């Protein structure tokens, strides 16, 4: 990174209500994790990120290792792609434990940069005519 490039700071989601609020946002599925994104409509604030690893994915040692790998991938590769005023929750899948780090980082950056697909409005959600 050159001196002219700035490293973006990323805040953390810490409380349960913050995590639950993000669940109402957009979901971007990936092979190694699910990325949930919520636009807080506050473009002047820093992006925030939270990590979730459920107990079904292993014991505490394995879950913490998955969380540490995801945190490092965000720190090194994905923070630059996060948009200001957005919240991100990364829900790990078991494959994060053994996947090559480069693959985790690349997929995370790709999912963060992905633009939402066309979302149907509630009025047109039905396929029946």
Secondary structure, 3 states (H helix, E strand, C coil): CCCCCCCCCCEECCCHHHHHHHHCCEEEECCCEEEEEEECCCCCCCCEEEEECCHHHCCHHHHHHHHHHHHHHHHHHHHHHCCCCEEEEEEECHHHHCCCHHHHHHHHHHHHHCCCCCCCCHHHCCCCC
